[in-house]
């Protein structure tokens, strides 16, 4: 009974951790995409000159 509870707790914990990690990754990806677009536009501006 106790081990089952521990197992359940660990599973919930790891699931929450992975979900948190995934949301962080999404935020990071969105941020880097914006930065990439910004850098790309900067580079395009430099090439035109």
DSSP file (Angstrom, degrees, kcal/mol; ACC not computed):
  #  RESIDUE AA STRUCTURE BP1 BP2  ACC     N-H-->O    O-->H-N    N-H-->O    O-->H-N    TCO  KAPPA ALPHA  PHI   PSI    X-CA   Y-CA   Z-CA
    1    1 A X     >        0   0    0      0, 0.0     4,-1.9     0, 0.0     5,-0.1   0.000 360.0 360.0 360.0 -47.7    0.0    0.0    0.0
    2    2 A X  H  >  +     0   0    0      1,-0.2     4,-2.5     2,-0.2     5,-0.2   0.934 360.0  50.1 -64.5 -45.4    2.7    2.4    1.0
    3    3 A X  H  > S+     0   0    0      1,-0.2     4,-2.9     2,-0.2    -1,-0.2   0.875 108.4  53.9 -62.3 -36.3    4.9    1.6   -2.0
    4    4 A X  H  > S+     0   0    0      2,-0.2     4,-2.6     1,-0.2    -1,-0.2   0.915 109.1  48.6 -63.7 -41.5    1.9    2.1   -4.3
    5    5 A X  H  X S+     0   0    0     -4,-1.9     4,-2.6     2,-0.2    -2,-0.2   0.916 112.2  48.3 -63.8 -42.8    1.4    5.6   -2.8
    6    6 A X  H  X S+     0   0    0     -4,-2.5     4,-2.7     2,-0.2    -2,-0.2   0.929 111.8  49.6 -62.3 -45.2    5.0    6.4   -3.3
    7    7 A X  H  X S+     0   0    0     -4,-2.9     4,-2.5     1,-0.2    -2,-0.2   0.919 111.8  48.7 -59.4 -45.1    5.0    5.2   -6.9
    8    8 A X  H  X S+     0   0    0     -4,-2.6     4,-2.4     1,-0.2    -1,-0.2   0.914 111.6  49.4 -61.4 -44.1    1.8    7.3   -7.6
    9    9 A X  H  X S+     0   0    0     -4,-2.6     4,-2.6     1,-0.2    -2,-0.2   0.915 111.2  49.2 -62.1 -44.8    3.4   10.3   -6.0
   10   10 A X  H  X S+     0   0    0     -4,-2.7     4,-2.9     2,-0.2     5,-0.2   0.905 110.6  50.7 -62.7 -42.0    6.6    9.9   -8.0
   11   11 A X  H  X S+     0   0    0     -4,-2.5     4,-2.3     2,-0.2    -2,-0.2   0.931 112.3  45.8 -62.8 -45.4    4.6    9.5  -11.3
   12   12 A X  H  X S+     0   0    0     -4,-2.4     4,-2.5     2,-0.2    -1,-0.2   0.909 113.5  51.0 -62.7 -41.3    2.6   12.7  -10.6
   13   13 A X  H  X S+     0   0    0     -4,-2.6     4,-2.3     1,-0.2    -2,-0.2   0.937 112.1  44.4 -62.6 -48.6    5.8   14.5   -9.6
   14   14 A X  H  X S+     0   0    0     -4,-2.9     4,-2.6     2,-0.2    -1,-0.2   0.872 112.8  52.5 -66.1 -36.2    7.7   13.5  -12.8
   15   15 A X  H  X S+     0   0    0     -4,-2.3     4,-2.5    -5,-0.2    -1,-0.2   0.932 110.8  47.1 -64.4 -44.9    4.7   14.3  -15.0
   16   16 A X  H  X S+     0   0    0     -4,-2.5     4,-2.4     1,-0.2    -2,-0.2   0.893 112.1  51.6 -62.5 -39.0    4.4   17.8  -13.5
   17   17 A X  H  X S+     0   0    0     -4,-2.3     4,-2.5     1,-0.2    -2,-0.2   0.929 110.8  46.4 -65.4 -44.5    8.1   18.3  -13.9
   18   18 A X  H  X S+     0   0    0     -4,-2.6     4,-2.7     2,-0.2    -1,-0.2   0.891 112.5  50.9 -66.1 -38.2    8.0   17.3  -17.6
   19   19 A X  H  X S+     0   0    0     -4,-2.5     4,-2.3     2,-0.2    -1,-0.2   0.922 111.7  47.4 -63.8 -42.7    4.9   19.5  -18.2
   20   20 A X  H  X S+     0   0    0     -4,-2.4     4,-2.3     1,-0.2    -2,-0.2   0.920 112.5  50.1 -62.8 -42.8    6.7   22.4  -16.6
   21   21 A X  H  X S+     0   0    0     -4,-2.5     4,-2.5     1,-0.2    -2,-0.2   0.905 109.9  50.4 -62.1 -43.0    9.8   21.7  -18.7
   22   22 A X  H  X S+     0   0    0     -4,-2.7     4,-2.4     2,-0.2    -1,-0.2   0.901 110.0  49.3 -64.2 -41.3    7.8   21.5  -21.9
   23   23 A X  H  X S+     0   0    0     -4,-2.3     4,-2.3     2,-0.2    -1,-0.2   0.893 111.2  50.3 -65.9 -38.0    6.1   24.9  -21.1
   24   24 A X  H  X S+     0   0    0     -4,-2.3     4,-2.7     2,-0.2    -2,-0.2   0.911 110.0  50.7 -63.4 -41.7    9.5   26.4  -20.4
   25   25 A X  H  X S+     0   0    0     -4,-2.5     4,-3.1     2,-0.2    -2,-0.2   0.910 109.0  51.0 -62.6 -42.5   10.8   25.0  -23.7
   26   26 A X  H  X S+     0   0    0     -4,-2.4     4,-2.5     2,-0.2    -1,-0.2   0.932 111.8  46.9 -60.8 -45.7    7.8   26.5  -25.6
   27   27 A X  H  X S+     0   0    0     -4,-2.3     4,-2.3     1,-0.2    -2,-0.2   0.927 114.1  48.3 -60.4 -44.8    8.4   29.9  -24.0
   28   28 A X  H  X S+     0   0    0     -4,-2.7     4,-2.8     1,-0.2     5,-0.2   0.912 111.6  49.3 -62.8 -44.2   12.2   29.6  -24.9
   29   29 A X  H  X S+     0   0    0     -4,-3.1     4,-2.5     1,-0.2    -1,-0.2   0.913 110.9  49.8 -62.5 -43.4   11.4   28.6  -28.5
   30   30 A X  H  X S+     0   0    0     -4,-2.5     4,-2.1    -5,-0.2    -1,-0.2   0.917 112.4  47.8 -61.1 -43.2    9.0   31.5  -28.9
   31   31 A X  H  X S+     0   0    0     -4,-2.3     4,-2.3     1,-0.2    -2,-0.2   0.924 113.0  46.9 -64.6 -44.9   11.6   33.9  -27.6
   32   32 A X  H  X S+     0   0    0     -4,-2.8     4,-2.8     1,-0.2    -1,-0.2   0.864 109.3  55.1 -67.2 -34.3   14.4   32.5  -29.7
   33   33 A X  H  X S+     0   0    0     -4,-2.5     4,-2.4    -5,-0.2    -1,-0.2   0.934 108.9  47.5 -63.7 -43.9   12.2   32.6  -32.8
   34   34 A X  H  X S+     0   0    0     -4,-2.1     4,-2.4     1,-0.2    -2,-0.2   0.925 113.2  48.7 -61.3 -44.4   11.5   36.3  -32.2
   35   35 A X  H  X S+     0   0    0     -4,-2.3     4,-3.0     1,-0.2     5,-0.2   0.897 110.0  52.0 -62.4 -40.3   15.2   36.9  -31.7
   36   36 A X  H  X S+     0   0    0     -4,-2.8     4,-2.8     2,-0.2    -1,-0.2   0.918 110.1  47.8 -63.0 -43.6   16.0   35.0  -34.9
   37   37 A X  H  X S+     0   0    0     -4,-2.4     4,-2.5     2,-0.2    -1,-0.2   0.920 113.1  49.2 -62.3 -42.9   13.5   37.1  -36.9
   38   38 A X  H  X S+     0   0    0     -4,-2.4     4,-2.2     2,-0.2    -2,-0.2   0.931 113.9  44.8 -61.1 -47.7   15.0   40.3  -35.4
   39   39 A X  H  X S+     0   0    0     -4,-3.0     4,-2.7     1,-0.2    -2,-0.2   0.888 111.7  53.7 -64.7 -38.8   18.6   39.2  -36.2
   40   40 A X  H  X S+     0   0    0     -4,-2.8     4,-2.5    -5,-0.2    -2,-0.2   0.921 109.5  47.1 -62.0 -44.6   17.5   38.1  -39.7
   41   41 A X  H  X S+     0   0    0     -4,-2.5     4,-2.3     2,-0.2    -1,-0.2   0.901 111.2  52.3 -63.7 -40.2   16.0   41.5  -40.4
   42   42 A X  H  X S+     0   0    0     -4,-2.2     4,-2.0     1,-0.2    -2,-0.2   0.940 110.6  47.5 -59.1 -47.6   19.1   43.2  -39.1
   43   43 A X  H  X S+     0   0    0     -4,-2.7     4,-2.3     1,-0.2    -2,-0.2   0.899 109.9  52.5 -61.9 -41.6   21.3   41.1  -41.4
   44   44 A X  H  X S+     0   0    0     -4,-2.5     4,-1.8     1,-0.2    -1,-0.2   0.905 108.6  51.1 -60.9 -41.3   19.0   41.9  -44.3
   45   45 A X  H  X S+     0   0    0     -4,-2.3     4,-1.1     1,-0.2    -1,-0.2   0.890 110.0  49.8 -62.4 -40.4   19.4   45.6  -43.6
   46   46 A X  H  < S+     0   0    0     -4,-2.0     3,-0.3     1,-0.2    -2,-0.2   0.896 109.6  50.8 -66.2 -40.9   23.2   45.2  -43.5
   47   47 A X  H  < S+     0   0    0     -4,-2.3    -1,-0.2     1,-0.2    -2,-0.2   0.852 104.3  58.1 -67.8 -34.2   23.3   43.4  -46.8
   48   48 A X  H  <        0   0    0     -4,-1.8    -1,-0.2     1,-0.3    -2,-0.2   0.842 360.0 360.0 -66.0 -32.8   21.1   46.0  -48.6
   49   49 A X     <        0   0    0     -4,-1.1    -1,-0.3    -3,-0.3    -2,-0.2   0.492 360.0 360.0 -66.8 360.0   23.6   48.8  -47.7
